[in-house]
Amino acid sequence: MTDHVTIGRFLTSAYWTESEKWIIKWQFRLLSDFQTALADAIKRADEDNLGRLRLGFPMQVDGFLQWHAGDLGCRLREAGLDI
């Protein structure tokens, strides 16, 4: 189980991008209500709407696409995050 100290280490590290940090916050339910709703919208969007969401929220959409592709989850687990 990942504790808050471990999560904090990832969120303050210069190694992880803001997109990757956003995904960590999403996975550990640390996003604001708006950001949580945005994550839900991104998760449900078809290709056209995902493109529209990317116009306003490129960092979040990029993070989600990295997560969805599977490589981000693998990298985070390899780095020691229980995700």
Order of alpha helices (4+ residues) and beta strands (2+ residues): alpha-alpha-alpha-alpha-alpha-alpha
